[in-house]
């Protein structure tokens, strides 16, 4: 059956929702909390990051928890609220995280 669902081909063909250009596959430890914190901290060093960006680009699916862990490690991270619009044209209120000072 040629019309069966193939998750490896979902969102291909330049359609909205294609993220392969901005995401990379992570190693086998990529889902651990320490790996997610490392990715998020590396991203925050480049500039502010929203929860939406963390989910879509970094595979960090509970960004507030990772930010809390980074704060407990001594990093000063501020949160400001912003709105993002998804591919479905729906506005969402999300947190934007700003690395103010890294832990020493």
Secondary structure, 3 states (H helix, E strand, C coil): CCCCCCHHHCCCCCCCCCCCCCCCCCCCCCCCHHHHHHHHHHHHHHCCEEHHHHHHHHCCCCHHHHHHHHHHCCCEEEEEEEEEECCCCCEEEEEEEEEEECCC
